[in-house]
Amino acid sequence: MKMQVSKSQFKAKALEMFREVESTGESVIVTDHGSPTIEVRPYRKMERGPLEVLKGSVIEYSNPTNSVGEDDWESVNDRS
């Protein structure tokens, strides 16, 4: 289980917690009034390309071969 600390505890011991995250590899969740707000975790260099990162992120892909007309697009200027 990830360690959880309040913002005030984190502020008082931030450097100590950074060292712990670095040495253990475990994340620390910082909370505000009991609700998680920030996760401090070890840095992981992304070795994947942008297309690999996006792979599997499409939620719905229905009727990809249907034509799209001008009326099917929303214009930024039409949002009044």
N, C-alpha and C positions, 0 to 999 in steps of 0.2 A: 504494500500500500504506500502511496506517495505521502510524504510528510506535508502537513498543512500548518501554516503559521499565519497569524494576523499581520496586518500592515505594520502595526507598531512593533511587534516582535521582529519582523523582517528588518525594519529600519534600524533597530538597535543592534542587530547581529548580521547584517547583510554580507559583510566580507567573510565571516565565519561560514555562513550558509553557501556562499559561492564556492568556497574551498571544499565544502562537503559534497556539493553537486559535482565538482570536478573530480574528486577522488572516488566517489561511489558510483557516479553515473546515474544516480536516482534524481528524479525531479522534485521540486518543492513547489507547492501550491500556496500562493499568497491570497488570503481572504480579506474581505471587507464586510464587517458585520456578519460573519459566518458564511458569506457567499464567495465562492472562488472567483477571483478576478484576473490573476496573472499566474502563469506557470514559468518557473525558472528551470531550464533543462540544459543539458550539455549541448554544445554546438555540434551539428553533424553536417559536414560538407556534402552538398548535393552533387552526386556523381552522375545523376541521370540528366538527360536532355529535357528540354521543355515539353516535347511531345510525349515522352515517357511519363513525366509528372502528370500530364493531363489525361493519360490513358485511363479509361474506366470512369471518367468523371461526368460523362454524358448521362443525364437522368432519363431522358426519353428521346427516342429517335424513330418517330413514326412517319411513315410515308415519305421517305427521303427523295423519291423520284417524282413526286407531285410538283407541278409548276407553281411558281410563286408570282402573283400579280402585284401591281403597284399598290393596290388597296390592302394588301396583306401586311404591309410594313407600317410601323408607327414612326412618325416623324417627331423629332425633338421639338420642332416649331408648332406641332399640332396640340401639344399638351398645355392648353391654356385653362 
